[in-house]
Amino acid sequence: MRLGANIGYLVGSDPRVHLELAKHADALGYDSVWVAEAYGSDSPTVLAWIAAQTTRIDIGSAVMQIPARTPAATAMTAATLDMLSAGRFRLGLGVSGPQVSEGWHGVRFDKPLGRTREYVEIVRDTLARKTVRHQGEHFTLPLPDGPGKPLKLSLHPVRDMIPIYLAAVGPKNLQLAGEIADGWLAIFFSPEYASESMAHIKAGFERSDRSGADFDVVPTVPVVVGDDLQACADELRAYAALYVGGMGSRERNFYNQQAVRMGFADAAKTIQDLYLGKQHRAAMAAVPFDFIDQTSLIGPVERISERLHAFAAAGVTTLGVSSPLPDPEVRAQTLRAVAEALDTSGLGD
């Protein structure tokens, strides 16, 4: 199992904190560093900044939002980042959610599976420097009723194939990731529930007639190191309550639906009712300890080291370490602690 550092979005007034965290991960031997985007900082700009000041660690988008860019623009950005980083870029894609897609980008959140399938196909064709032609339900290239003509990427990418990851939560999206992607970006990954998720991934392998031997399973796993388990869990309650309770509408919250599938239906409903009712502290208190413990790494280094075996056995190949705490030194210490835990576990490459 490898380690990745998920440093999220740029927040606060000093972006150098994120850069130093990425450099620290590089020095510790982390395999990759991942950057997110929603409706604040974009991931490609931050990744270019990190790539310019590191030499070994891979850089990954977790994610670049599909509704934010045309497939060609995404392919151009991926090829450019791969060239600037000397072949270290990993392209993570996701459809985002209805509120961001329609409220921020003005793109209807309609038929996300079909849109993703066509999008990835166009991106792959573009990166392969094919003359791009596509006639689909969601994308038509070139447009048939104008002066446009089929074009080919003028830039020569460093690699013939840039790995593509899909952020996926629901069963159909998981199957699509297994079918067309090189990796899965997971959130709220629970080893206790993973067999069901991995079954959908494997069904995708079967549809595309491939073994999946090189498929990279990359969950973002929040980590809080400490001796008091309840205190560690409390640091993650705001994060869990936001996603399960408030990330989306009552009818379309993918993370709430995931918690239901994991066996936390009653708690998921309570958290959502409280969160949407603006009772955020009560929503945080309603998050079950078991939900946090299953989907995070909490406790002393020895406990985290032992818990890594469960993630590895569940199919995780790259563990994306995320620290919810704002203090830069604590976040750096967290990266060091997980590197130590992996070394102690004997699971490292």
C-alpha positions as CSV (number, residue, x, y, z in Angstrom):
1,M,0.0,0.0,0.0
2,R,1.2,3.5,-0.9
3,L,0.5,6.8,0.8
4,G,-1.0,9.9,-0.8
5,A,-1.5,13.3,0.8
6,N,-4.9,14.9,0.1
7,I,-4.4,18.6,0.9
8,G,-7.8,19.7,-0.2
9,Y,-8.5,23.3,-1.2
10,L,-6.6,26.5,-0.7
11,V,-8.0,28.1,2.4
12,G,-6.8,31.0,4.5
13,S,-4.6,33.9,3.5
14,D,-1.3,32.0,3.2
15,P,-1.3,29.4,0.4
16,R,2.3,28.5,1.2
17,V,1.0,26.3,4.0
18,H,-0.4,23.9,1.3
19,L,2.9,24.0,-0.6
20,E,4.9,23.2,2.4
21,L,2.6,20.3,3.2
22,A,3.1,18.9,-0.3
23,K,6.9,19.3,0.0
24,H,6.8,17.6,3.4
25,A,4.9,14.7,1.9
26,D,7.4,14.5,-0.9
27,A,10.3,14.3,1.6
28,L,8.5,11.6,3.7
29,G,8.3,9.4,0.6
30,Y,4.6,9.8,-0.1
31,D,3.6,8.5,-3.5
32,S,1.2,11.3,-4.5
33,V,-0.3,14.6,-3.5
34,W,-3.9,15.4,-4.3
35,V,-5.7,18.8,-4.6
36,A,-9.4,19.4,-4.6
37,E,-11.7,22.0,-6.2
38,A,-15.4,23.0,-5.6
39,Y,-16.2,26.7,-6.0
40,G,-13.0,28.2,-4.6
41,S,-9.5,27.5,-5.7
42,D,-9.1,25.4,-8.8
43,S,-7.0,22.2,-8.7
44,P,-4.8,22.6,-11.9
45,T,-3.3,25.9,-10.9
46,V,-2.4,24.6,-7.4
47,L,-0.9,21.4,-8.9
48,A,1.2,23.4,-11.3
49,W,2.6,25.4,-8.4
50,I,3.4,22.2,-6.4
51,A,4.9,20.5,-9.4
52,A,7.3,23.4,-10.0
53,Q,8.7,23.0,-6.4
54,T,8.8,19.2,-6.1
55,T,10.8,16.6,-8.0
56,R,9.5,13.2,-7.2
57,I,6.0,13.0,-5.9
58,D,3.1,12.5,-8.3
59,I,0.4,15.3,-8.5
60,G,-3.3,14.4,-8.8
61,S,-6.5,16.3,-9.2
62,A,-9.2,15.2,-6.8
63,V,-11.0,16.3,-8.7
64,M,-11.2,18.4,-11.9
65,Q,-14.9,19.0,-12.2
66,I,-16.5,17.7,-15.4
67,P,-19.1,20.4,-15.7
68,A,-16.4,23.1,-15.3
69,R,-14.5,22.3,-18.5
70,T,-15.0,20.9,-22.0
71,P,-13.3,17.5,-22.5
72,A,-10.8,19.2,-24.8
73,A,-9.9,21.8,-22.2
74,T,-9.4,19.1,-19.6
75,A,-7.2,17.1,-22.0
76,M,-5.1,20.2,-22.8
77,T,-4.7,20.9,-19.1
78,A,-3.8,17.3,-18.3
79,A,-1.2,17.2,-21.1
80,T,0.3,20.5,-20.0
81,L,0.5,19.5,-16.3
82,D,2.1,16.2,-17.3
83,M,4.7,17.9,-19.4
84,L,5.5,20.5,-16.7
85,S,5.8,17.8,-14.0
86,A,7.9,15.5,-16.2
87,G,5.2,12.8,-16.3
88,R,3.9,13.0,-12.7
89,F,0.3,14.0,-13.3
90,R,-2.8,11.9,-12.5
91,L,-6.2,13.1,-13.8
92,G,-9.0,12.7,-11.3
93,L,-12.5,13.6,-12.6
94,G,-15.9,14.0,-11.0
95,V,-19.3,15.2,-12.0
96,S,-19.6,17.2,-8.8
97,G,-23.2,17.5,-7.5
98,P,-26.4,19.2,-8.7
99,Q,-25.9,22.3,-6.5
100,V,-22.4,23.1,-7.8
101,S,-23.0,21.9,-11.4
102,E,-26.2,23.9,-11.9
103,G,-25.7,26.7,-9.4
104,W,-22.0,27.5,-10.1
105,H,-21.3,26.2,-13.6
106,G,-24.8,26.5,-15.1
107,V,-24.6,23.0,-16.4
108,R,-27.6,20.7,-16.0
109,F,-26.9,17.7,-13.7
110,D,-28.5,15.4,-16.2
111,K,-27.5,11.8,-17.0
112,P,-24.1,12.0,-15.2
113,L,-23.1,8.4,-16.1
114,G,-23.5,8.9,-19.9
115,R,-21.9,12.3,-19.7
116,T,-18.9,10.9,-17.8
117,R,-18.5,8.0,-20.2
118,E,-18.4,10.3,-23.3
119,Y,-16.2,12.8,-21.5
120,V,-13.5,10.2,-20.6
121,E,-13.6,8.8,-24.2
122,I,-13.0,12.3,-25.7
123,V,-10.2,13.0,-23.1
124,R,-8.5,9.7,-23.9
125,D,-8.7,10.3,-27.7
126,T,-7.3,13.8,-27.3
127,L,-4.4,12.7,-25.1
128,A,-3.7,9.9,-27.6
129,R,-3.3,12.7,-30.3
130,K,-6.1,11.3,-32.4
131,T,-8.0,13.6,-34.7
132,V,-11.0,14.1,-32.4
133,R,-14.5,13.2,-33.7
134,H,-17.3,12.4,-31.5
135,Q,-21.0,12.0,-32.1
136,G,-22.8,11.3,-28.8
137,E,-25.8,12.3,-26.7
138,H,-23.9,14.8,-24.7
139,F,-21.0,15.9,-26.9
140,T,-20.7,16.5,-30.6
141,L,-17.3,17.3,-32.1
142,P,-17.1,19.0,-34.4
143,L,-20.5,20.7,-34.5
144,P,-22.2,19.6,-37.7
145,D,-23.6,23.0,-38.8
146,G,-20.7,25.4,-38.7
147,P,-17.1,26.0,-39.8
148,G,-15.5,23.7,-37.1
149,K,-13.3,20.9,-38.3
150,P,-11.8,17.8,-36.5
151,L,-8.6,18.8,-34.7
152,K,-5.7,17.0,-33.0
153,L,-3.8,18.0,-29.9
154,S,-0.8,20.0,-31.0
155,L,1.1,19.3,-27.8
156,H,3.0,16.0,-27.5
157,P,2.3,14.7,-24.0
158,V,5.2,13.2,-22.1
159,R,3.4,9.9,-21.7
160,D,1.2,7.9,-24.1
161,M,-1.3,7.3,-21.3
162,I,-2.1,9.7,-18.4
163,P,-4.0,7.7,-15.7
164,I,-7.6,8.7,-15.2
165,Y,-9.4,8.4,-11.9
166,L,-13.1,8.7,-11.3
167,A,-14.6,10.0,-8.0
168,A,-17.5,7.7,-7.5
169,V,-20.0,7.0,-4.7
170,G,-23.1,5.2,-6.0
171,P,-23.2,1.6,-7.3
172,K,-23.6,2.6,-11.0
173,N,-20.8,5.1,-10.8
174,L,-18.6,2.6,-9.1
175,Q,-19.2,0.1,-11.9
176,L,-18.4,2.8,-14.5
177,A,-15.1,3.6,-12.7
178,G,-14.2,-0.1,-12.9
179,E,-15.1,-0.2,-16.6
180,I,-13.4,2.9,-18.0
181,A,-11.0,4.4,-15.4
182,D,-7.5,3.6,-14.1
183,G,-8.4,4.3,-10.5
184,W,-11.2,5.2,-8.0
185,L,-11.2,8.2,-5.8
186,A,-13.3,7.2,-2.8
187,I,-14.7,9.1,0.1
188,F,-16.1,7.7,3.4
189,F,-14.4,4.4,2.5
190,S,-15.2,1.8,5.2
191,P,-13.3,-1.5,5.2
192,E,-16.3,-3.1,6.8
193,Y,-18.5,-2.1,3.9
194,A,-15.9,-2.2,1.1
195,S,-16.8,-5.6,-0.2
196,E,-20.0,-4.3,-1.7
197,S,-18.3,-1.3,-3.2
198,M,-15.5,-3.4,-4.7
199,A,-18.1,-5.8,-6.1
200,H,-19.4,-2.9,-8.3
201,I,-15.9,-2.0,-9.3
202,K,-15.1,-5.6,-10.3
203,A,-18.4,-5.8,-12.3
204,G,-16.9,-2.9,-14.3
205,F,-13.7,-4.8,-14.8
206,E,-15.8,-7.7,-16.3
207,R,-17.7,-5.4,-18.6
208,S,-14.4,-4.1,-20.1
209,D,-12.8,-7.5,-20.0
210,R,-9.8,-6.6,-17.9
211,S,-8.3,-7.9,-14.8
212,G,-8.0,-4.7,-12.8
213,A,-4.6,-5.7,-11.5
214,D,-3.3,-2.2,-11.9
215,F,-6.4,-0.4,-10.8
216,D,-5.6,2.1,-8.0
217,V,-8.1,2.4,-5.2
218,V,-7.5,5.8,-3.5
219,P,-9.8,6.7,-0.6
220,T,-9.5,10.1,1.1
221,V,-9.2,9.1,4.8
222,P,-9.3,11.7,7.6
223,V,-6.7,11.1,10.2
224,V,-6.5,12.4,13.8
225,V,-3.7,11.1,16.0
226,G,-4.1,11.0,19.8
227,D,-4.7,8.8,22.8
228,D,-8.3,9.8,23.4
229,L,-10.5,8.1,20.7
230,Q,-13.6,10.1,21.5
231,A,-11.6,13.4,21.3
232,C,-10.1,12.3,18.0
233,A,-13.6,11.5,16.7
234,D,-14.9,14.8,17.8
235,E,-12.4,16.6,15.5
236,L,-14.1,14.9,12.6
237,R,-17.8,15.5,13.5
238,A,-18.1,18.8,11.6
239,Y,-16.7,17.2,8.4
240,A,-19.0,14.2,8.6
241,A,-22.1,16.2,9.5
242,L,-21.4,18.6,6.6
243,Y,-21.3,15.9,4.0
244,V,-23.9,13.5,5.4
245,G,-26.3,16.3,6.4
246,G,-25.7,19.3,4.2
247,M,-23.8,18.4,1.0
248,G,-26.7,18.5,-1.4
249,S,-30.4,18.7,-1.1
250,R,-32.6,16.4,0.9
251,E,-33.5,14.5,-2.2
252,R,-30.0,14.4,-3.7
253,N,-27.2,13.9,-1.2
254,F,-24.9,11.2,-2.4
255,Y,-23.0,11.0,0.9
256,N,-26.2,10.6,2.9
257,Q,-27.3,7.8,0.6
258,Q,-23.9,6.2,1.1
259,A,-24.3,6.3,4.9
260,V,-27.7,4.6,4.5
261,R,-26.1,1.8,2.4
262,M,-23.5,1.4,5.1
263,G,-26.1,0.7,7.7
264,F,-26.5,4.1,9.3
265,A,-30.0,4.9,7.9
266,D,-31.5,6.3,11.1
267,A,-28.5,8.4,12.0
268,A,-28.2,9.7,8.4
269,K,-31.8,10.9,8.5
270,T,-31.3,12.6,11.9
271,I,-28.1,14.3,10.8
272,Q,-29.7,15.6,7.7
273,D,-32.8,16.8,9.5
274,L,-30.7,18.7,12.0
275,Y,-28.2,20.1,9.5
276,L,-30.9,21.3,7.1
277,G,-32.7,22.8,10.1
278,K,-29.6,24.9,10.8
279,Q,-28.9,22.9,14.0
280,H,-25.3,22.2,13.0
281,R,-23.9,21.4,16.5
282,A,-26.7,18.9,17.1
283,A,-26.0,17.4,13.7
284,M,-22.4,17.0,14.6
285,A,-23.3,15.3,17.9
286,A,-25.6,12.9,16.1
287,V,-22.8,11.4,13.9
288,P,-22.2,7.9,15.3
289,F,-18.7,7.2,16.6
290,D,-18.8,3.9,14.6
291,F,-19.3,5.8,11.4
292,I,-16.3,8.0,12.1
293,D,-14.2,5.1,13.3
294,Q,-15.0,3.0,10.2
295,T,-14.2,5.7,7.7
296,S,-11.2,7.4,9.4
297,L,-8.0,6.7,11.1
298,I,-8.1,7.8,14.7
299,G,-6.1,7.1,17.8
300,P,-2.4,6.5,18.6
301,V,0.1,5.5,15.9
302,E,-0.1,1.8,17.0
303,R,-3.8,1.6,16.5
304,I,-3.6,3.4,13.1
305,S,-0.9,0.9,12.1
306,E,-3.1,-2.0,13.0
307,R,-6.1,-0.4,11.2
308,L,-4.1,0.0,8.0
309,H,-4.3,-3.8,7.6
310,A,-8.1,-3.6,7.3
311,F,-7.8,-0.9,4.6
312,A,-5.3,-3.0,2.6
313,A,-7.3,-6.1,2.9
314,A,-10.4,-4.2,1.6
315,G,-8.5,-3.4,-1.6
316,V,-6.9,0.0,-0.9
317,T,-3.8,0.5,-2.9
318,T,-3.1,4.2,-2.1
319,L,-4.3,5.7,1.2
320,G,-5.1,9.4,0.8
321,V,-4.2,11.0,4.1
322,S,-6.3,14.0,5.0
323,S,-6.0,16.1,8.2
324,P,-9.0,18.2,9.2
325,L,-7.1,20.3,11.6
326,P,-6.0,23.8,10.6
327,D,-2.6,24.0,12.4
328,P,0.1,23.5,9.8
329,E,2.5,21.7,12.2
330,V,-0.3,19.3,13.3
331,R,-1.0,18.5,9.7
332,A,2.7,17.8,9.1
333,Q,2.9,15.7,12.2
334,T,-0.1,13.7,10.9
335,L,1.7,12.9,7.7
336,R,4.7,11.8,9.6
337,A,2.6,9.6,12.0
338,V,0.9,7.8,9.1
339,A,4.2,7.2,7.4
340,E,5.5,5.7,10.6
341,A,2.3,3.6,11.0
342,L,2.7,2.3,7.4
343,D,6.3,1.4,8.1
344,T,5.4,-0.4,11.3
345,S,2.6,-2.3,9.6
346,G,4.9,-3.8,7.0
347,L,2.4,-2.9,4.2
348,G,4.5,-0.4,2.4
349,D,5.8,-1.0,-1.1
